[in-house]
C-alpha cells in the first residue's frame, strides 16, 4: 500500500499524535477487508527506537515484526 510517504516522512511522522489515528485507520481498513493484521503501539522509545536496546517494550518491535511476517508467510519461520 503506497500512502504517498517517503521513508523520511515515515521516520518523522511518528512524532505527531495524528499517526496514532492513521495507524488505527489502516489497521481497521485491513480488518474490514478480511485481512489479518496486528497493531503494536509503544508509548516510549523515541526516534530510531529499534536501533538500540533501552529496556523498554519497544525493544521487541523488530522481533514482533519478523514473527508477524513469518506467521503470514512472507518470510520463512525462524
Backbone as CSV, one residue per row, in Angstrom:
resi,resn,N_x,N_y,N_z,CA_x,CA_y,CA_z,C_x,C_y,C_z
1,UNK,0.856,-1.172,0.000,0.000,0.000,0.000,0.901,1.233,0.000
2,UNK,0.757,2.058,-0.990,1.537,3.296,-1.064,0.657,4.448,-0.608
3,UNK,1.036,5.065,0.499,0.268,6.195,1.032,0.871,7.520,0.606
4,UNK,1.883,7.479,-0.262,2.499,8.700,-0.739,3.556,9.267,0.183
5,UNK,3.995,8.483,1.172,5.022,8.939,2.099,6.380,8.428,1.658
6,UNK,7.396,9.246,1.798,8.761,8.769,1.611,9.223,8.165,2.926
7,UNK,10.375,7.494,2.926,10.896,6.931,4.171,11.165,8.042,5.184
8,UNK,11.661,9.162,4.716,11.914,10.286,5.625,10.618,10.747,6.270
9,UNK,9.539,10.821,5.479,8.233,11.186,6.038,7.821,10.183,7.110
10,UNK,7.969,8.903,6.791,7.551,7.858,7.727,8.369,7.927,9.014
11,UNK,9.671,8.225,8.898,10.523,8.305,10.084,10.129,9.463,10.983
12,UNK,9.633,10.544,10.412,9.334,11.735,11.202,7.876,11.855,11.611
13,UNK,6.976,11.249,10.869,5.549,11.411,11.174,5.185,10.769,12.509
14,UNK,6.007,9.793,12.962,5.674,9.110,14.209,5.726,10.030,15.419
15,UNK,6.244,11.234,15.274,6.281,12.176,16.385,4.974,12.946,16.548
16,UNK,4.056,12.775,15.621,2.803,13.531,15.659,1.664,12.672,16.166
17,UNK,0.783,13.227,16.996,-0.342,12.458,17.526,-1.235,11.873,16.440
18,UNK,-1.306,12.517,15.292,-2.190,12.010,14.238,-1.734,10.653,13.708
19,UNK,-0.470,10.300,13.918,-0.018,8.997,13.430,-0.773,7.870,14.127
20,UNK,-1.172,8.095,15.369,-1.997,7.099,16.064,-3.288,6.868,15.294
21,UNK,-3.940,7.938,14.910,-5.200,7.813,14.173,-4.985,7.182,12.801
22,UNK,-3.897,7.532,12.145,-3.589,6.938,10.846,-3.346,5.437,11.007
23,UNK,-2.565,5.068,12.011,-2.261,3.652,12.238,-3.512,2.847,12.530
24,UNK,-4.370,3.375,13.384,-5.611,2.682,13.714,-6.510,2.592,12.482
25,UNK,-6.543,3.629,11.677,-7.355,3.615,10.456,-6.867,2.550,9.474
26,UNK,-5.566,2.463,9.288,-5.013,1.442,8.396,-5.303,0.046,8.936
27,UNK,-5.111,-0.133,10.216,-5.389,-1.413,10.862,-6.856,-1.813,10.651
28,UNK,-7.761,-0.890,10.923,-9.190,-1.172,10.748,-9.552,-1.442,9.296
29,UNK,-8.911,-0.742,8.357,-9.175,-0.973,6.937,-8.773,-2.392,6.541
30,UNK,-7.639,-2.852,7.042,-7.212,-4.217,6.740,-8.218,-5.212,7.294
31,UNK,-8.635,-5.027,8.542,-9.611,-5.932,9.144,-10.921,-5.906,8.383
32,UNK,-11.359,-4.733,7.994,-12.615,-4.579,7.248,-12.574,-5.355,5.928
33,UNK,-11.399,-5.444,5.322,-11.233,-6.165,4.059,-10.953,-7.653,4.270
34,UNK,-11.062,-8.099,5.525,-10.890,-9.517,5.817,-9.441,-9.962,5.900
35,UNK,-8.528,-9.023,6.017,-7.116,-9.367,6.141,-6.734,-9.433,7.611
36,UNK,-5.756,-10.284,7.892,-5.260,-10.365,9.272,-4.259,-9.229,9.475
37,UNK,-4.304,-8.632,10.653,-3.402,-7.519,10.949,-3.125,-7.474,12.443
38,UNK,-1.984,-6.918,12.780,-1.636,-6.656,14.173,-1.199,-5.206,14.271
39,UNK,-1.487,-4.601,15.396,-1.082,-3.219,15.622,-0.426,-3.142,17.000
40,UNK,0.823,-2.757,17.010,1.559,-2.609,18.268,1.913,-1.132,18.429
41,UNK,1.437,-0.537,19.486,1.722,0.869,19.784,2.605,0.934,21.023
42,UNK,3.666,1.694,20.917,4.594,1.822,22.031,4.567,3.259,22.541
43,UNK,4.441,3.395,23.843,4.345,4.724,24.456,5.679,5.459,24.488
44,UNK,6.776,4.709,24.542,8.090,5.342,24.643,9.076,4.620,23.740
45,UNK,10.126,5.317,23.420,11.176,4.734,22.612,11.908,5.786,21.810
46,UNK,11.166,6.766,21.312,11.778,7.852,20.563,12.149,7.466,19.147
47,UNK,12.639,8.443,18.411,13.043,8.241,17.029,14.173,7.211,16.967
48,UNK,14.033,6.244,16.086,15.051,5.216,15.946,15.049,4.202,17.071
49,UNK,13.907,4.039,17.737,13.854,3.174,18.912,14.295,1.743,18.646
50,UNK,14.226,1.284,17.421,14.621,-0.084,17.119,16.105,-0.277,16.936
51,UNK,16.869,0.784,17.016,18.301,0.703,16.749,19.140,0.398,17.984
52,UNK,18.534,0.511,19.163,19.301,0.213,20.379,18.358,-0.273,21.471
53,UNK,18.874,-1.075,22.348,18.109,-1.565,23.487,18.030,-0.474,24.539
54,UNK,16.795,-0.228,25.020,16.586,0.824,26.007,15.898,0.318,27.266
55,UNK,15.674,-0.990,27.330,14.958,-1.530,28.475,13.479,-1.197,28.433
56,UNK,12.929,-1.037,27.218,11.526,-0.673,27.035,10.813,-1.747,26.203
57,UNK,9.490,-1.814,26.291,8.765,-2.765,25.458,9.054,-2.597,23.953
58,UNK,9.352,-1.377,23.522,9.617,-1.135,22.107,10.905,-1.818,21.634
59,UNK,11.739,-2.301,22.570,12.942,-3.033,22.183,12.595,-4.271,21.366
60,UNK,11.400,-4.800,21.533,10.986,-6.032,20.861,10.291,-5.797,19.531
61,UNK,10.207,-4.552,19.035,9.402,-4.290,17.846,9.876,-5.082,16.641
62,UNK,11.180,-5.190,16.427,11.669,-5.900,15.239,11.362,-7.391,15.345
63,UNK,11.546,-7.948,16.535,11.205,-9.356,16.764,9.721,-9.594,16.486
64,UNK,8.878,-8.709,16.961,7.439,-8.831,16.704,7.133,-8.741,15.214
65,UNK,7.804,-7.838,14.523,7.595,-7.654,13.085,7.989,-8.908,12.310
66,UNK,9.175,-9.459,12.604,9.636,-10.658,11.898,8.732,-11.848,12.213
67,UNK,8.292,-11.962,13.456,7.371,-13.036,13.826,6.075,-12.924,13.038
68,UNK,5.559,-11.704,12.902,4.336,-11.497,12.126,4.568,-11.845,10.659
69,UNK,5.694,-11.375,10.079,6.000,-11.695,8.681,6.006,-13.199,8.467
70,UNK,6.634,-13.941,9.374,6.694,-15.401,9.253,5.317,-16.022,9.406
71,UNK,4.529,-15.525,10.364,3.191,-16.107,10.582,2.264,-15.875,9.404
72,UNK,2.541,-14.856,8.618,1.728,-14.560,7.433,2.332,-15.139,6.156
73,UNK,3.472,-15.838,6.273,4.077,-16.492,5.136,4.934,-15.604,4.253
74,UNK,5.275,-14.411,4.727,6.109,-13.504,3.944,7.586,-13.891,3.983
75,UNK,8.020,-14.500,5.090,9.392,-14.965,5.247,9.338,-16.340,5.904
76,UNK,10.412,-17.137,5.774,10.420,-18.451,6.443,10.382,-18.306,7.959
77,UNK,9.824,-19.327,8.606,9.823,-19.350,10.068,11.243,-19.321,10.585
78,UNK,11.457,-18.612,11.685,12.807,-18.510,12.252,13.012,-19.651,13.224
